[in-house]
Amino acid sequence: MHYSVVFTALLFPVLDLLRLVVLQSAGNEHFVKCDQFLEFAYAQLGCQSHQKNQLVVLRVLCNMFQHAAGERFIAKHSEKLLSTAMSELCNSAEKYIQVC
C-alpha cells in the first residue's frame, strides 16, 4: 500500500479531534498562533486530499468562529481561504463538498 494512502486514512481521526479542539478557547488560540496550521489546512483542501478530510477541514475552519481569536484569524486569511476552497472544491464530484 502506498504511504500517502495510509497517511490519508490515518489523518481523518486526527482532523476530527482537531475539529473538537478548536471549539475550546485554549485550543483555538493555540492554532491561531501556529504558523503551520494554515498551510496544513490548504494542503488538505487540495484536490489530492481525500474528500472526507476536505470536509472535516472545512468543519475545523468553521469551528474557529466559536472564539474571537479564531474569527479574527479566519477573517485575516479569508481571501486566500475562499480562493483555495473555490478553486479546489467546486470541481468536486461530491455534492456535499460543493454545498459546503
HUVEN-V100979 format. One record per residue. N is the residue number from 1. RES is the residue in three letters. PHI is phi in radians with two decimals (* if undefined). PSI is psi in degrees with one decimal (999 if undefined). D_FIRST is the distance of its C-alpha to the first C-alpha in Angstrom with 2 decimals. Layout:
# HUVEN-V100979
n=N res=RES phi=PHI psi=PSI d_first=D_FIRST
n=N res=RES phi=PHI psi=PSI d_first=D_FIRST
This chain:
# HUVEN-V100979
n=1 res=MET phi=* psi=139.1 d_first=0.00
n=2 res=HIS phi=-1.23 psi=141.2 d_first=3.79
n=3 res=TYR phi=-0.98 psi=-44.1 d_first=6.47
n=4 res=SER phi=-1.14 psi=-31.1 d_first=8.69
n=5 res=VAL phi=-1.18 psi=-42.8 d_first=7.09
n=6 res=VAL phi=-1.15 psi=-45.8 d_first=7.21
n=7 res=PHE phi=-1.04 psi=-43.8 d_first=10.52
n=8 res=THR phi=-1.10 psi=-41.3 d_first=11.84
n=9 res=ALA phi=-1.16 psi=-36.6 d_first=11.51
n=10 res=LEU phi=-1.38 psi=-17.7 d_first=13.23
n=11 res=LEU phi=-1.31 psi=-29.4 d_first=15.73
n=12 res=PHE phi=-0.97 psi=-49.6 d_first=17.52
n=13 res=PRO phi=-1.11 psi=-33.0 d_first=19.47
n=14 res=VAL phi=-1.15 psi=-43.4 d_first=20.44
n=15 res=LEU phi=-1.12 psi=-37.3 d_first=21.77
n=16 res=ASP phi=-1.15 psi=-38.7 d_first=23.59
n=17 res=LEU phi=-1.16 psi=-39.8 d_first=25.26
n=18 res=LEU phi=-1.05 psi=-38.8 d_first=26.18
n=19 res=ARG phi=-0.99 psi=-39.0 d_first=27.82
n=20 res=LEU phi=-1.38 psi=-35.3 d_first=30.02
n=21 res=VAL phi=-1.09 psi=-41.8 d_first=30.72
n=22 res=VAL phi=-1.25 psi=-9.8 d_first=32.25
n=23 res=LEU phi=-1.28 psi=-23.5 d_first=34.65
n=24 res=GLN phi=-1.50 psi=142.6 d_first=36.31
n=25 res=SER phi=-1.01 psi=-46.5 d_first=38.71
n=26 res=ALA phi=-1.13 psi=-41.6 d_first=37.51
n=27 res=GLY phi=-1.15 psi=-41.2 d_first=33.83
n=28 res=ASN phi=-1.06 psi=-48.8 d_first=34.88
n=29 res=GLU phi=-1.13 psi=-34.8 d_first=37.02
n=30 res=HIS phi=-1.10 psi=-48.1 d_first=34.36
n=31 res=PHE phi=-1.31 psi=-22.3 d_first=31.85
n=32 res=VAL phi=-1.15 psi=-34.7 d_first=34.71
n=33 res=LYS phi=-1.50 psi=-12.8 d_first=35.39
n=34 res=CYS phi=-1.44 psi=117.4 d_first=31.80
n=35 res=ASP phi=-1.14 psi=-35.1 d_first=31.38
n=36 res=GLN phi=-1.37 psi=-14.1 d_first=27.58
n=37 res=PHE phi=-1.03 psi=-47.8 d_first=27.52
n=38 res=LEU phi=-1.19 psi=-39.9 d_first=28.51
n=39 res=GLU phi=-1.11 psi=-38.8 d_first=26.16
n=40 res=PHE phi=-1.09 psi=-43.5 d_first=23.26
n=41 res=ALA phi=-1.09 psi=-43.9 d_first=24.66
n=42 res=TYR phi=-1.05 psi=-42.0 d_first=24.97
n=43 res=ALA phi=-1.10 psi=-38.8 d_first=21.38
n=44 res=GLN phi=-1.32 psi=-21.8 d_first=20.28
n=45 res=LEU phi=-1.43 psi=-10.2 d_first=22.83
n=46 res=GLY phi=-1.14 psi=160.6 d_first=21.41
n=47 res=CYS phi=-1.19 psi=-18.3 d_first=20.23
n=48 res=GLN phi=-1.42 psi=-14.2 d_first=16.60
n=49 res=SER phi=-1.34 psi=153.2 d_first=16.46
n=50 res=HIS phi=-1.15 psi=143.7 d_first=15.67
n=51 res=GLN phi=-1.10 psi=-35.2 d_first=19.05
n=52 res=LYS phi=-1.13 psi=-39.2 d_first=19.38
n=53 res=ASN phi=-1.16 psi=-38.5 d_first=19.05
n=54 res=GLN phi=-1.05 psi=-44.3 d_first=21.63
n=55 res=LEU phi=-1.14 psi=-41.3 d_first=23.97
n=56 res=VAL phi=-1.19 psi=-37.1 d_first=23.85
n=57 res=VAL phi=-1.09 psi=-39.2 d_first=24.55
n=58 res=LEU phi=-1.08 psi=-38.5 d_first=27.50
n=59 res=ARG phi=-1.18 psi=-38.8 d_first=28.66
n=60 res=VAL phi=-1.03 psi=-47.8 d_first=28.46
n=61 res=LEU phi=-1.10 psi=-38.8 d_first=30.61
n=62 res=CYS phi=-1.14 psi=-39.2 d_first=33.01
n=63 res=ASN phi=-1.19 psi=-20.4 d_first=33.35
n=64 res=MET phi=-1.07 psi=-24.4 d_first=34.40
n=65 res=PHE phi=-1.25 psi=-6.4 d_first=37.66
n=66 res=GLN phi=-1.15 psi=-22.9 d_first=38.68
n=67 res=HIS phi=-2.27 psi=152.7 d_first=40.30
n=68 res=ALA phi=-1.04 psi=-39.7 d_first=42.51
n=69 res=ALA phi=-1.09 psi=-43.4 d_first=40.43
n=70 res=GLY phi=-1.18 psi=-37.6 d_first=37.33
n=71 res=GLU phi=-1.11 psi=-43.8 d_first=39.52
n=72 res=ARG phi=-1.12 psi=-39.1 d_first=40.95
n=73 res=PHE phi=-1.08 psi=-48.5 d_first=37.52
n=74 res=ILE phi=-1.13 psi=-42.1 d_first=36.23
n=75 res=ALA phi=-1.07 psi=-39.9 d_first=39.58
n=76 res=LYS phi=-1.11 psi=-35.9 d_first=39.45
n=77 res=HIS phi=-1.87 psi=15.2 d_first=36.07
n=78 res=SER phi=-1.08 psi=-37.9 d_first=36.59
n=79 res=GLU phi=-1.09 psi=-49.0 d_first=37.05
n=80 res=LYS phi=-1.21 psi=-38.3 d_first=33.72
n=81 res=LEU phi=-1.06 psi=-46.0 d_first=31.91
n=82 res=LEU phi=-1.17 psi=-42.0 d_first=33.54
n=83 res=SER phi=-1.15 psi=-38.7 d_first=32.99
n=84 res=THR phi=-1.14 psi=-46.9 d_first=29.27
n=85 res=ALA phi=-1.09 psi=-43.1 d_first=28.95
n=86 res=MET phi=-1.18 psi=-42.4 d_first=31.10
n=87 res=SER phi=-1.28 psi=-35.8 d_first=29.43
n=88 res=GLU phi=-1.54 psi=-36.1 d_first=25.80
n=89 res=LEU phi=-1.73 psi=-22.4 d_first=26.22
n=90 res=CYS phi=-1.17 psi=-23.3 d_first=29.13
n=91 res=ASN phi=-1.54 psi=3.8 d_first=27.14
n=92 res=SER phi=-1.16 psi=144.2 d_first=24.67
n=93 res=ALA phi=-1.34 psi=-18.0 d_first=24.73
n=94 res=GLU phi=-1.45 psi=122.3 d_first=24.88
n=95 res=LYS phi=-1.11 psi=-39.1 d_first=28.54
n=96 res=TYR phi=-1.16 psi=-28.6 d_first=28.28
n=97 res=ILE phi=-1.30 psi=-38.5 d_first=26.72
n=98 res=GLN phi=-1.08 psi=-39.3 d_first=29.52
n=99 res=VAL phi=-1.15 psi=-40.3 d_first=32.07
n=100 res=CYS phi=-1.07 psi=999 d_first=30.93
